[in-house]
């Protein structure tokens, strides 16, 4: 009984270590998440974005900006947000409420 319990524990340890060895490290994953639903991005610019709660954010990286630009061309502006008098917040354009 003691030998079979030891063998079972050893087999479980080998399986657990094996699954860790074939999993890619978190840093190797290259997914970029850009939230565009409720509470997400309202307007994107080259230097960052306004969220729907009227808070300014810088892009985390160039991939995040490019993904938003590619997927939401109607709400991305290819200039810095502070070019405009309203700093890029488009009061009349609340497209996410529609």
C-alpha positions as CSV (number, residue, x, y, z in Angstrom):
1,X,0.0,0.0,0.0
2,X,2.8,2.4,1.0
3,X,4.7,1.7,-2.3
4,X,1.5,2.3,-4.5
5,X,0.8,5.6,-2.6
6,X,4.4,6.7,-3.2
7,X,4.2,5.7,-6.9
8,X,1.0,7.6,-7.3
9,X,2.4,10.8,-5.7
10,X,5.5,10.5,-7.9
11,X,3.4,10.1,-11.0
12,X,1.3,13.1,-10.1
13,X,4.4,15.2,-9.5
14,X,5.8,14.2,-12.9
15,X,2.5,15.1,-14.7
16,X,2.3,18.5,-12.8
17,X,5.9,19.4,-13.7
18,X,5.5,18.2,-17.3
19,X,2.5,20.5,-17.8
20,X,4.4,23.5,-16.4
21,X,7.3,22.7,-18.7
22,X,5.2,22.9,-21.9
23,X,3.2,26.0,-20.9
24,X,4.5,29.2,-22.5
25,X,5.6,31.9,-20.0
26,X,3.2,34.8,-19.5
27,X,5.7,37.2,-21.0
28,X,5.7,35.2,-24.3
29,X,2.0,35.8,-24.9
30,X,1.5,38.8,-27.1
31,X,-2.2,39.5,-26.8
32,X,-3.4,43.1,-26.5
33,X,-6.7,43.8,-24.9
34,X,-8.5,47.0,-25.7
35,X,-11.8,47.5,-24.0
36,X,-14.4,49.2,-26.2
37,X,-17.6,48.3,-24.5
38,X,-19.3,50.2,-21.7
39,X,-16.6,51.9,-19.7
40,X,-14.2,51.4,-22.6
41,X,-12.5,53.7,-25.0
42,X,-14.5,56.7,-26.3
43,X,-11.9,58.4,-28.6
44,X,-8.4,57.3,-29.6
45,X,-5.5,59.5,-30.6
46,X,-1.9,58.9,-31.4
47,X,-0.8,59.8,-27.8
48,X,-3.6,58.0,-25.9
49,X,-7.3,57.8,-25.5
50,X,-10.3,59.2,-23.5
51,X,-12.4,56.5,-21.8
52,X,-16.2,56.8,-21.7
53,X,-15.9,58.2,-18.2
54,X,-13.9,61.2,-19.5
55,X,-10.6,60.1,-18.1
56,X,-7.4,60.4,-20.2
57,X,-5.0,57.4,-20.6
58,X,-1.8,56.9,-22.5
59,X,-1.6,53.8,-24.7
60,X,0.3,51.0,-22.9
61,X,2.2,50.3,-26.1
62,X,2.2,50.8,-29.9
63,X,0.4,47.5,-30.4
64,X,-2.5,48.6,-28.3
65,X,-2.9,51.9,-30.3
66,X,-2.6,50.1,-33.6
67,X,-5.2,47.5,-32.7
68,X,-7.7,50.2,-31.6
69,X,-7.0,52.3,-34.7
70,X,-7.5,49.3,-37.0
71,X,-10.7,48.1,-35.3
72,X,-12.3,51.5,-34.7
73,X,-11.4,53.8,-37.5
74,X,-14.5,56.0,-36.9
75,X,-13.3,56.9,-33.4
76,X,-9.5,57.2,-33.9
77,X,-7.8,60.5,-34.8
78,X,-4.3,60.5,-36.2
79,X,-3.1,63.4,-34.2
80,X,-2.3,64.3,-30.5
81,X,-5.4,64.9,-28.4
82,X,-4.3,68.3,-27.2
83,X,-4.4,69.8,-30.8
84,X,-8.1,70.6,-30.4
85,X,-9.5,73.2,-28.0
86,X,-11.6,70.5,-26.3
87,X,-8.4,68.3,-25.8
88,X,-10.0,65.7,-28.0
89,X,-13.1,65.1,-25.9
90,X,-16.0,65.2,-28.4
91,X,-18.9,66.2,-26.2
92,X,-21.6,65.7,-28.8
93,X,-20.3,62.3,-30.0
94,X,-21.4,59.7,-27.5
95,X,-21.5,56.9,-30.0
96,X,-21.3,54.2,-27.3
97,X,-24.8,55.1,-26.1
98,X,-26.4,54.2,-29.4
